[in-house]
Amino acid sequence: MKWILSKPLKNMDLVKDFENKHQIVFPGKYLEVVKEYNNGRPRPNVFDSEENKERVAKSLLSFDPDHQDNVWETYKVLYKQLPSDVFPFIIDQFGNYVCFFYDPLLEEPSIVFWNLEEQQTEKVASSFEDFLNQLYSID
């Protein structure tokens, strides 16, 4: 797996601040990816949900509040529309989001796709690592 167009995060405390503010804990593998590839674009970048094929992961939301697509502003804009315990971390090319879903019955958040237009989620993967392993290319 490769990440392109990353913008290094200068202050990892911003991630902890987000976790503390929303009383969540991000998966360790996700934190490793953010540390190295903040705001990056994954390659390969295509994934399937249970309902749809060939969704595209455009880029990680940045933890730097100065970046255009950042977790702070995204969550602030979407939180009233999102189901509870859903936190976006990747945007697609149409303004939809790949999100963590913090089911209180599970230790680790699963991954869902938030379809903004239809206001609904689609299950994608049982963990962040599973999500990364599911990414593929269309050539």
N, C-alpha and C positions, 0 to 999 in steps of 0.2 A: 504494500500500500504506500502511496505517495501523497503528499500534500503540496499544493502549489499556492503561490500568492499569500503566504502567511505573513502576519504582522506580529512580531514577537510581543508578548505581554510583559511589560516592564515591572508590573507589580502584581504578584500572585495573591496579595492580600485582598485584591478586588474580588477574587473568586470566593474567598472565605467570607467577605462582607456580604456577598449575595446569598451564600448558604445560610449565614446567621440571620439575615433579614427575613428569609423565607422558611427558616427552620427545616432545611433539607441538607442532605449530604450527597455530593456527587460521587459517582463510582470512581475508584482509583484510576482505572484505565482512561476514563474521560479526562481526569485531571492531568495525566501524563500528556495526552494529546493536546490539550489547551496550552500547557506549558511550552510545548515545542511548536505548535502550529496554530496559535490563536488566529481566528478569522480566516483560516486557510480553506482551500477547496480540495476535497478528497478526489483521488484518482485511483481506482475506478470510482464512479459516483452514482450509479444506477442501483435502485433497490425495488423490491416488491413489497406491498402490504398484503394483508389477507384479502382485500377487496379489489386491488388494482395492481397492474404490472407496470414496470418501467417508470417509476417515479424517479426524480433526479434531485440529489443533494447538491445544492449550489455551494454553500459555504457555511462554516461554523460561525455562529454569532460571536462577536468579540466581547471580551469583558472590559475592554477599554471604552469608557463612556464617550470618548471623542470619535470613535469609529461610527460610520453610518449605520451598519447593521450590528447593534450591540444588544446583549441580553437585558440590560437595564431598561432601555427605552422600549424594546420589543415587549417585555413582560408588562410594563406600565400601560402600554396601549392595549394589550390583548387580555389582561387578567380577568376582566368582566365577561369576556366571551369564552375563555378557556374553561374546560371542566376543572373542578378542583383537583389539586395535586398534579397538574400537568404544567411542565416548564419547557419552553422551546429552547433548542440549542443549535439547530441547523435550519437555514432558510432554503427554499427551493426557488426556481426562477419565476414563479407566479405569485409569491408572497404567502405560500403555505409553509408549514413548519414541521420538522421532525422534533419530537419532544420526549422528555422523560416523563413517565407516569409513575408516581409514587403511591402504589397500592399499599395501604397500611398493613395488609396481610403478608406482604413479601419483604424480604430483607433488602433486595436490590430493585431499583426502578426498571420497569420494562420500557420499550420504545414504541411510541405511537406516532402516526402521521396526523397532523391537524389540518384538515381541509377547511380553510377559512371561509370560502364561499358557501359550503354546505353546513358549516358549523358542526362538524362531527369528526371523530377520531377513527383511525384505521390501525389495527394492530400490525406492528412491523416485526419486532423481535423481543425476546425475553430479557435481553441485557444489551448494554452498549457494545460489549465485545462481539456478541452475536450479530448485532447490526453491522459492525465493521466487516465481519466475515461474510456477510451477505451481499456486500457491494460488488457490482460487476460492471463490465463495459459492454456497450453495444457497438460492435465494429462491423 
